[in-house]
């Protein structure tokens, strides 16, 4: 009998820059020319039907102008594209076009594109580098930082994926001007979540400046883009792999993801998260972590952002309860929730423990007695 110990202790530096600005297409291509990705000459641009003409095509043209090889791979805009099937279709198309390990992926779009493309980059050729060019407020607040990449299955969202950090993230605030209103409102939900869990200052700013942000005031948009990055960075830096603290980023998401899936994606991600934030606030009030006045403030801010705060009539409430059990935070078959503490903080339930078991009766009580 032989026995070997395979020693593989790693020190990995996954640091990367996030650039927040306006019209960053040329900057991205200049960064590549200046060696951001080493000697790579071949780029798979992954984008969706919404941003193809506005952003993906111009970046493709700039790359080709510089004699790089590039192809655009397009997915249908929307959460329904975030599947294993879409991922394998793009992989097959890339293989057909001769993409091997000497390529890089450029994700151009919102959260769906960055989640999908980041996951694909992590497995293609056992891992190729990728860059994210975020074109939505949702991606700027959430998907573009932290390296969580995944796809959805019919059972649940984001259960199949990996942690994969990009080489650089570009947040193009100019792109927010091209967003349909509903997408902008949806993106605001993750920003409100950050305020609820980590910053009363941001909460107050949003209350005072919502109209300015929605009318693309440069200063207000830069302020929230920077603030979102800072809040998320502080959490991710301390807990890259979600062993404890990072769970706080799931505030509103246990309920939100379930309702998003049960709605068959009639609700946008941010709309579902908004309803989830209301549900967790009611739970927090039941447990005396929030006052009646705090809960009213959260609901008022969501309404100000034109986000829903009630469960839509078409949602089957029993199905919703059932769906909660597919959440990633479920442990030993028990539902676990992150709960807000007042405004701008979350409850810590023990050392490095930020989610607490909630019984089915408690959640049923919230659904039936607090929501109309």
N, C-alpha and C positions, 0 to 999 in steps of 0.2 A: 504493500500500500504506500502510495506517495501522497504528500500533502504540501500544498503551496499556499502561502499568503500573498495575495496580490496587493501590494502597497500602492495606493493611488491617491495620496493626499494632494489636494489642489489648492492653489491660491489663484483665484481668477479675478481680474479687474474688469468688471463689466460697466465701468463708468461711461457715460456718454453726454453729449451736449444737447440741450433743447434751445432752439432759436425761435424767438417770438418776434414777428415783424410783419411787414406788408410786402406782397409780391415777391416771394422768396424763390421763384422758379429758377432764375439765373444763378442765385446764390448756391442752390443745391448742386447745379451742374458745375459751377466753379469749384465747390468743395470736392467733388469727385475728381476733377482735373488736378486738384492740389493734393491728391493722395488719400482722401478720406477712407477709401476702401482698398488701398494698396494698388496693386497692378490690375485689378479686375477691369475687363473691357466689355463685359456682356451683362445686360440688364433686363430683367423681366419686370415690366411695369404692371402691377396689378391694380385695377381701378374698377369703378362701377359706372353704370349708364348715366348717372347724374353728373359726374365730374369729368367724364371722358373728354368732352370738347373744351371745357374751361381750363382744366389743369393737366390731365394726362397727356393729351396730344401736344400741347406746347412744350412740356418737359421732354417728351419723346423727340420732338423736332430739334430741341437744343442739344440733346445727346448725340443725335445722328450728325448734326452740324459739326460736332467735335470728333467725328469718326468713331464713335462708340457703336457697338452692335446693341440694338434694343428691339423689343417686341412688346406690344400692349395686350394684356389678357383681361378681358372685360367680364364682370359679373353683373347680373341684374341688381339694381339698387334695392336695398331693404334687407331686413333681418332674415327673411326666408332663404337668402343666398348663403347664409353662414352655416354650411353643412359639410359633412365628409364628402358627399357626392360632388359638390362644387370644387372642393379642394382637389379631389382626384382628377376631375376634368381639367383643371389648370395644370396639374402635374403632368398629365398625359400630353397636353398641348405643348408644354415646355420640353418634354422629352423628345417629342416629334420635331421640334425646332432645334434640336441639338444642344439644349442647355444641360450642362454637366456641373461638376463641382466648382468650376472656375467662374461662377456667375454670382450676381447679387440680385436681391429683390427690392424693388421700390414700391411701397404701398402708398397709393395716392387716393385719399378719400376720408370717410368718417370711420366710426368705430367698427362697423362690419368689415370693411376692407382691411383695417389694421389688425384686427383679431385674426382674420382668415389668412392674410399674407404673412403675418408674423409666425403663425403656426406652420404654414407651408415652408417658410424659410428654415424653420428649426428642424424639419424632417427631410427636406429635399437634399439629396446627396449627403445625408447625415448631418446636414446643417450648413447653410450658406448665410452670409451676412445680409442684413436688410436695413433699410432706411424708412422712416415713416414721414409722410407729408400730410399733415392733418388739415382737412378742409372744413371741419364742422366744430361747433362749440362743444358738442358731446365728446368728440375725439380729443379736443384740446384739454377738456377737464378730466377725461377718464382714460380712454383707451391708449392714448399716445405715451403715457408714462407708466412704468412699472413692469412692463414685459410680460403681462399675463395675456396669453394668446389662446384661442380656443374656437371650437365650432359647437353648434347646437345639435341635439338629436331630438326626435319626436318626443322623447320622455322629458328632457330638461335642457336648459340653456347652459352653455359653457362647461359641460362636464368632460369633454374630450379636448385636451390641449396640453400646453407646456409653458414653462417660464422661459422666455427668450427675449433677451434685451437687444434693442436696435443699436445701430452704430451712431445714429443721430436722429433727432426729431425736429421737424420744421412745423411751426404753428403759424399758418398764414391767415392773419386777421382779415385780410382783404376778402378772403373766401366767405367770411360770414355775411358779407353784403349780398351774396348770391343765394343764400339759403332761403327756402320757403319759410314763411313765418312759423309754421307748425314744427319744422325741424329746429328752428332757433329756440322755440319754447321748450321742446323736448331736451335740447342740450343744456338748457338752464337748470334742469332738475339735478344733474350731477354737481353743479356749482352750488346749488342750494343745499344739497347733501353735505358738501364740504363745509359750508357755513354752519349747518346744524351740529356737525360732529366736532368741529375744531376751531371755529372763530366767530365770536359774537360781532367782532369788528366787520368781518365780511358780510355777516347777516344784516347788520345795520346799513352797510353800504348798498347792498342789493335792494333793501327796502326803499332807500332814498333815490337810487339811480336806475331802477329797472327800465324806465322809459328811455333814458339815455343809452343804455346798452342796446336795447331793441332798435334804436334809431342809429346804431353804429357810431356812437361818439367814440373817437379814437382813444381818448384818455381813459374812459370808463372800461372799454373793451380790453385795453392793455392791462389795466389794473386787475380785472378778474382773471385774465389769462395767466398773469404772473402769480397771483394769489393761489389759483388752482394748482399750479405746478409746485409751488412752495409747500402747500399742505400735503399734497400727495407724495412729494419727494421725501418729506420728513418721516412719513409713515413707511414708505417702501425702503428707505435707507436702513431703517431699524429692523425691518422684517421682510426681506425680499421674497421669501417663499411661503408666506402666510402661515407661520407657526403660532402666531398669537395676535400681536397688535394689528397686523394688516387686516384682520377681520373687521376692524372698525369701518373700513371702506365699503363694507356690505350693509351699512345702515340703510334701511328701506328696501334692500334688495331681496331679502328672503321672500317677503310678500310680493314685492315688485316683479321679480322674475316669474313667480308662479302665475300672477295675474296676466303678465305679458304672454305666457305660453297658452293659458286657458282662453285668452282673447283671440287666439290664432293670429297674433301679431296685428290685429286691428289697432291695438294700442302700440304706440311707439315706445321704445325702451324708456325714455325719460318720462313719458306720461305714466307708464306702469310704476316707475320708481317713485313718482310724486304720490301716487295712491299708497305705495308701500311706506313712504315717510309718514303719512297720516296714520296708517295702521300702527306703526311702531310708536308713534307719539301717544296714541290712545293707550297702548300697552304700558308705556313708561308712566303715564298718568295714573293708571290703575295701580302701579307698584310704587307710586309716590316719588318717582324720579323727575317728573315734570308737573308743573302746576297747570290748572285750567287755562290760565293766561298764556303760559308758554305754548300750549297746544294751539290756542287761537292764533298766536303770532305765526306759527309754522304754516297753518292753513291759510292765513291771510297773505303770507309771502308767496305761497304756491299759486294762489288765486291771482295775485298781482302779476305773476309770471305767465298767466293764461294756461295754467296746468290743471288737470282734473284732480279733485280731492274726494270724489265719491266712487264707489264701485259701479261700473256701468250696468244697466239693467240686464243686458244680454249675457252677463257672466253667471254661470251656474255656481252658486256659492259652495255647495258640497264638493264639486269638482275642484274648486279652488283650494279647499282644505286638503284634499287628497294630493294635489299637485305640490303643496308645500313640502311634502316628504321627499321630493326628489332634489331638494336643495343640497348644495355641497357641504353646508355646515351641519347637516343632520349627523348625530353621533348615536350609535346604538339605537337607532329607530326613534330618537327624540328630536323634536323641532328645537332649534336654537336661534335666538334673536339677538342682534346687537341693539342696544337701547340708548336713546338720547338722554342726557342728563342736563336739564335746563336748556338753555340755548348756547351752543358752541362747545359742547363737551359730550362725552359718552360715558356710560357706566363701566367701571372696571370691577369685575366680579371676583377677582382673586389675582394672584401673581400671573401676569401675562395672559389673563383670561377676560375676553371682551364680548363673549356671547353667553347667553344663559338659556337653560331649557325652559320651554314654554309648553304648557299642556294643550292638548287639542281643545279642551273645554274653554280655556282662557281665550284662545284665538277665535273659537266659535262665538263666544260672548262678544268679542270686539266686532266681528263681522255682522252679527245679527242685531246688536244693540246700539252700536255707535254709528254705523253707516246706515243711511236711509234705506 
